Amino acid sequence: MQVGFFAHDLLARLRPALVANTNALVAAARVAGSTVIWVRTEFSPDLADAPIEVRNNRINLVVSGTPGASFLPELNVIESDEFIVKKRYSAFFGTDLDERLSKLSCRQIIVAGVNTHACVRSTVIDAYQRDFPVLLAKDCIASYDKEHHDITWRYMDGKFGRGMTNSELFENVYARGENA
């Protein structure tokens, strides 16, 4: 949910709904006492810490210190939330996310974000492989590539996680007083 990723036309069109749905989900999580962890991809200006494709193609979407690396300004991000900077698709790869979730005694995670076929998929698979039950926030996940979004969604939903709309999450998770 960073500025640089929303330069793509499809994500730009989906931005208002994605932000509104994400803000609603985050608000419900906070009310329930869940920990909100924002994950941001960020690379050095010379891209030395970026994946091969990013380095080779000089993809400068999320370079440290540039507007592209910032969270969308309309997101309800607050200082008491937790933050992780990642260098690869998965929020687990090369970060302390696993340790943080362990310290929180996390029983399940809700994943939201972009892009479905890359960062979301990699994070969901890594969470699954760590035995975390995963809920996929259907109203808060999208991709600049609709075809890959649809294929990836079919691949993940029911196997690596369970897709739920915000209404379903509010009714089945937060209304019952569960944390995620």
The 8 nearest C-alpha neighbors of each residue, nearest first, counted from 0:
[[1, 70, 112, 71, 113, 2, 4, 5],
 [2, 0, 70, 71, 69, 3, 4, 68],
 [1, 3, 67, 71, 5, 4, 69, 70],
 [4, 2, 67, 60, 5, 1, 61, 6],
 [3, 5, 6, 2, 1, 7, 60, 0],
 [4, 6, 11, 10, 7, 2, 3, 1],
 [5, 7, 4, 3, 11, 8, 2, 10],
 [8, 6, 5, 10, 9, 143, 11, 4],
 [9, 7, 11, 10, 12, 6, 143, 5],
 [10, 8, 12, 143, 11, 7, 13, 144],
 [9, 11, 13, 5, 143, 12, 8, 7],
 [10, 12, 8, 5, 14, 9, 13, 7],
 [11, 13, 9, 10, 14, 8, 15, 16],
 [14, 12, 10, 11, 16, 15, 17, 9],
 [13, 15, 17, 11, 12, 16, 10, 18],
 [16, 14, 18, 17, 13, 19, 12, 11],
 [15, 17, 19, 18, 14, 13, 20, 138],
 [18, 16, 14, 20, 139, 19, 15, 21],
 [17, 19, 21, 15, 16, 20, 14, 22],
 [18, 20, 16, 22, 21, 17, 15, 23],
 [21, 19, 23, 17, 22, 18, 139, 16],
 [20, 22, 24, 18, 23, 139, 19, 17],
 [21, 23, 25, 19, 24, 20, 75, 18],
 [24, 22, 20, 26, 21, 25, 19, 27],
 [23, 25, 21, 27, 26, 22, 20, 28],
 [24, 26, 28, 22, 27, 23, 21, 29],
 [27, 25, 23, 29, 28, 24, 22, 30],
 [28, 26, 30, 24, 25, 29, 31, 23],
 [29, 27, 25, 33, 31, 26, 30, 24],
 [28, 30, 32, 26, 31, 27, 33, 25],
 [29, 31, 27, 32, 28, 26, 33, 173],
 [32, 30, 28, 29, 33, 178, 27, 173],
 [31, 33, 29, 30, 28, 178, 34, 27],
 [34, 32, 28, 178, 29, 31, 179, 35],
 [33, 35, 36, 32, 29, 80, 28, 81],
 [36, 34, 80, 81, 33, 37, 25, 28],
 [35, 37, 81, 82, 80, 34, 38, 83],
 [38, 36, 82, 81, 83, 35, 39, 80],
 [39, 37, 83, 82, 84, 36, 90, 40],
 [38, 40, 84, 85, 83, 41, 37, 1],
 [41, 39, 85, 84, 86, 61, 38, 42],
 [40, 42, 61, 62, 63, 68, 86, 39],
 [43, 41, 62, 63, 46, 49, 48, 61],
 [42, 44, 46, 45, 63, 62, 48, 47],
 [45, 43, 46, 62, 42, 63, 47, 59],
 [44, 46, 47, 43, 42, 48, 54, 62],
 [47, 45, 43, 49, 48, 44, 42, 54],
 [46, 48, 45, 49, 43, 54, 42, 44],
 [49, 47, 46, 42, 43, 86, 50, 45],
 [48, 50, 46, 47, 42, 53, 54, 86],
 [51, 49, 53, 52, 54, 87, 48, 86],
 [50, 52, 54, 53, 55, 49, 56, 48],
 [53, 51, 55, 54, 50, 56, 58, 57],
 [54, 52, 58, 56, 50, 51, 57, 55],
 [55, 53, 57, 51, 52, 56, 46, 49],
 [54, 56, 52, 57, 53, 51, 58, 50],
 [55, 57, 53, 58, 54, 52, 51, 59],
 [58, 56, 54, 53, 55, 59, 46, 52],
 [57, 59, 53, 56, 60, 54, 55, 52],
 [58, 60, 61, 62, 57, 53, 46, 44],
 [59, 61, 3, 67, 58, 62, 4, 68],
 [62, 60, 68, 67, 41, 3, 59, 42],
 [61, 63, 42, 41, 68, 44, 65, 43],
 [64, 62, 41, 43, 65, 42, 68, 61],
 [63, 65, 62, 66, 68, 69, 67, 44],
 [64, 66, 67, 63, 68, 62, 61, 69],
 [65, 67, 69, 68, 2, 64, 3, 61],
 [68, 66, 3, 2, 61, 65, 69, 60],
 [67, 69, 61, 66, 62, 65, 1, 63],
 [70, 68, 66, 1, 67, 2, 71, 65],
 [69, 71, 1, 0, 72, 2, 68, 74],
 [70, 72, 2, 1, 73, 74, 0, 69],
 [73, 71, 74, 70, 69, 75, 2, 76],
 [74, 72, 71, 75, 18, 70, 76, 19],
 [75, 73, 72, 76, 71, 18, 22, 70],
 [74, 76, 22, 77, 73, 25, 72, 26],
 [75, 77, 74, 78, 80, 37, 70, 72],
 [78, 76, 79, 80, 75, 81, 74, 35],
 [77, 79, 80, 76, 81, 82, 75, 35],
 [78, 80, 77, 81, 76, 35, 34, 82],
 [81, 79, 35, 78, 77, 36, 82, 34],
 [80, 82, 36, 35, 37, 79, 83, 34],
 [83, 81, 37, 36, 38, 80, 84, 39],
 [82, 84, 38, 39, 37, 85, 81, 36],
 [85, 83, 39, 40, 38, 41, 82, 86],
 [84, 86, 40, 87, 90, 39, 83, 94],
 [85, 87, 40, 49, 41, 42, 48, 84],
 [88, 86, 89, 85, 92, 50, 40, 49],
 [87, 89, 118, 121, 117, 90, 86, 122],
 [90, 88, 122, 121, 91, 92, 118, 87],
 [89, 91, 122, 92, 85, 88, 38, 94],
 [90, 92, 89, 94, 96, 93, 97, 122],
 [93, 91, 89, 94, 90, 87, 85, 88],
 [92, 94, 91, 85, 95, 86, 87, 90],
 [95, 93, 91, 96, 92, 85, 90, 83],
 [94, 96, 98, 97, 99, 91, 93, 83],
 [97, 95, 99, 98, 91, 94, 100, 90],
 [96, 98, 100, 99, 95, 101, 91, 94],
 [99, 97, 101, 95, 96, 100, 102, 103],
 [100, 98, 96, 102, 101, 97, 103, 95],
 [99, 101, 103, 97, 105, 98, 102, 96],
 [100, 102, 98, 104, 103, 99, 105, 97],
 [103, 101, 99, 104, 100, 98, 105, 97],
 [102, 104, 100, 105, 101, 99, 34, 98],
 [105, 103, 101, 102, 100, 106, 99, 107],
 [104, 106, 103, 100, 107, 101, 179, 108],
 [105, 107, 104, 131, 179, 108, 132, 178],
 [108, 106, 132, 179, 131, 105, 133, 109],
 [109, 107, 133, 179, 134, 110, 132, 131],
 [108, 110, 134, 135, 133, 179, 136, 111],
 [109, 111, 135, 136, 134, 108, 112, 133],
 [112, 110, 139, 140, 136, 135, 109, 119],
 [111, 113, 140, 0, 139, 119, 114, 141],
 [114, 112, 141, 115, 142, 140, 119, 0],
 [113, 115, 142, 117, 118, 116, 141, 119],
 [116, 114, 119, 142, 148, 113, 141, 117],
 [115, 117, 120, 151, 148, 114, 147, 119],
 [116, 118, 120, 114, 115, 119, 88, 121],
 [119, 117, 88, 121, 89, 120, 114, 122],
 [118, 120, 115, 122, 121, 117, 114, 123],
 [119, 121, 123, 117, 116, 122, 118, 115],
 [122, 120, 89, 124, 118, 123, 119, 88],
 [121, 123, 89, 125, 119, 90, 120, 124],
 [124, 122, 126, 120, 125, 121, 119, 127],
 [125, 123, 127, 121, 126, 122, 120, 128],
 [124, 126, 128, 122, 127, 123, 121, 129],
 [127, 125, 123, 129, 128, 131, 124, 122],
 [126, 128, 124, 130, 129, 131, 125, 159],
 [127, 129, 125, 130, 126, 124, 131, 123],
 [130, 128, 126, 127, 131, 125, 97, 124],
 [131, 129, 127, 128, 132, 126, 125, 133],
 [132, 130, 127, 126, 107, 129, 133, 106],
 [131, 133, 107, 130, 108, 127, 160, 134],
 [134, 132, 160, 108, 107, 109, 131, 135],
 [133, 135, 109, 161, 160, 162, 108, 136],
 [134, 136, 162, 110, 137, 161, 109, 163],
 [137, 135, 139, 111, 163, 138, 110, 164],
 [136, 138, 164, 163, 139, 140, 135, 162],
 [139, 137, 164, 136, 140, 20, 165, 17],
 [138, 140, 111, 17, 136, 137, 21, 20],
 [141, 139, 112, 111, 137, 113, 138, 136],
 [142, 140, 113, 115, 114, 148, 112, 139],
 [141, 143, 114, 144, 115, 113, 148, 145],
 [142, 144, 9, 10, 7, 145, 114, 141],
 [145, 143, 142, 147, 146, 148, 9, 116],
 [146, 144, 148, 147, 149, 142, 143, 141],
 [147, 145, 149, 148, 144, 150, 151, 142],
 [146, 148, 150, 149, 144, 145, 116, 151],
 [147, 149, 145, 151, 115, 146, 150, 116],
 [150, 148, 152, 146, 147, 151, 145, 153],
 [151, 149, 147, 153, 152, 148, 154, 146],
 [152, 150, 154, 148, 153, 149, 116, 147],
 [151, 153, 149, 155, 154, 150, 156, 148],
 [154, 152, 150, 151, 156, 155, 149, 157],
 [153, 155, 151, 152, 156, 150, 158, 157],
 [156, 154, 159, 152, 158, 153, 160, 151],
 [157, 155, 161, 160, 162, 158, 153, 152],
 [156, 158, 161, 160, 159, 155, 162, 154],
 [157, 159, 155, 156, 160, 154, 161, 153],
 [160, 158, 155, 127, 157, 124, 156, 123],
 [161, 159, 133, 156, 134, 157, 158, 155],
 [160, 162, 134, 156, 157, 135, 163, 133],
 [161, 163, 135, 156, 137, 134, 136, 160],
 [162, 164, 137, 136, 167, 135, 168, 161],
 [165, 163, 137, 167, 166, 138, 136, 168],
 [164, 166, 168, 167, 169, 138, 163, 24],
 [167, 165, 169, 164, 168, 170, 163, 171],
 [166, 168, 170, 164, 165, 169, 163, 171],
 [167, 169, 165, 172, 171, 166, 170, 163],
 [168, 170, 173, 166, 167, 172, 174, 171],
 [171, 169, 174, 167, 168, 172, 166, 173],
 [172, 170, 168, 167, 169, 174, 173, 175],
 [173, 171, 168, 177, 175, 169, 174, 170],
 [172, 174, 169, 176, 175, 177, 31, 170],
 [175, 173, 170, 176, 169, 172, 171, 177],
 [176, 174, 173, 177, 172, 171, 170, 169],
 [175, 177, 173, 174, 31, 178, 172, 32],
 [178, 176, 172, 173, 175, 179, 31, 174],
 [179, 177, 33, 31, 32, 176, 173, 172],
 [178, 108, 107, 33, 109, 177, 106, 105]]
